Amino acid sequence: MKKIIYNLFALGIGLMGLSITSINDLLIKYLYKCLNISYEELNVNIAFFSGLLIILIAVFLFIFISAKERTLSIIGLDSIKCVDKIKNANVINIIKNIKNLNKKNSKAIIKDYINDIEKHINNYFSYGVSYFGVAPLPFIALAGVNYRKIGIISHYEYYQKNDKIKSLNYIPGFLCQRLKKQEEINNNDTAIVTIETTARINENDLKQFNSIDIYKFYLKNPKTNAIFSEYQLEGYSEKIADEIYKISKTNVRKIYILAAAQSSLIFEIFRKLNQNRIKEIVVCNYSINSIPKYNWGIIISGKNLNNYVEMGCRNETNEQKN
């Protein structure tokens, strides 16, 4: 909706700009007046007042939407204090559950989490919904799946540099970095899709996945908050989702998703995926203190939907003690 409002602003300003009289127009108008010939100004006036009306409508819609906006805020990492910076935040706090997550209690934790998401959808469906998340990416993907049919007004990101939370802007996508793609295909029944926008994924960390096809999506210059535009987010998520659909049409049986990316990108990718059209997908969690680094995941699609998967996690510090 905010994209429409910004487009209305641009249209209004453009129409009003058409009514600005150039020096040539002033001279012609003066000549017409001197010769006592009528000068038709109707089109100029229409452009000006049409543009002004459109801008006023855009301002009204912006104020109306902002007043009703509610932000789904999924907090599973760091501190919940960051939510204080968000207006009308509806928080799902899973920090404690993530710290205690294991194979035995995972089913109950995931079920409660999905129930919380559905509750927020039911309570705030009539409001404008925005998104903010700092949580393990498997839980962000779950949220995206459940918000697939819900319109999102804005995506908010945390900027650690100045300790602020800001919504993505509307800078055109062609002014942003191009998302590159690289493939290593060996016709295996397992594939991994890596998403590398905040950092490149270490090749050594991929060795835990044997006999795989690899599809890499990356930025040449990855960095924190690399995604800053709604158009950029839309373009990246659509490109990756389309590739997952293509992979699902091959003989691949299972797809692992590994990401060093902002949560809004993962959220939007899974909002775009129809579970009836994709193979089994496991979204993996990364932990720098684990061996292997990708220590657990959640199955997002397929017959084992919402199941927790342990991936041979051995705590590095415990191994050192032994």
Secondary structure, DSSP 8 states (H G I E B T S, - for coil): -HHHHHHHHHHHHHHHHHTS--HHHHHHHHHHHHTT-----HHHHHHHHHHHHHHHHHHHHHHHHHHH-EEEEEE-SS-GGGGGGSTTEEEEE-HHHHHT--TTTHHHHHHHHHHHHHHHHHHHTTS-EEEEEES-HHHHHHHHHHTTTS-EEEEEEEETTTTEEEE-B---GGGS---EEEEE----SEEEEEEESSS---GGGGGGS-S-EEEEEE-SS--TT---BHHHHHHHHHHHHHHHHHHHTTT--EEEEEEES-HHHHHHHHHS--GGGS-EEEEEEE-TTEESSEEEEEEEESTTTT-EEE---EEHHHHHH-
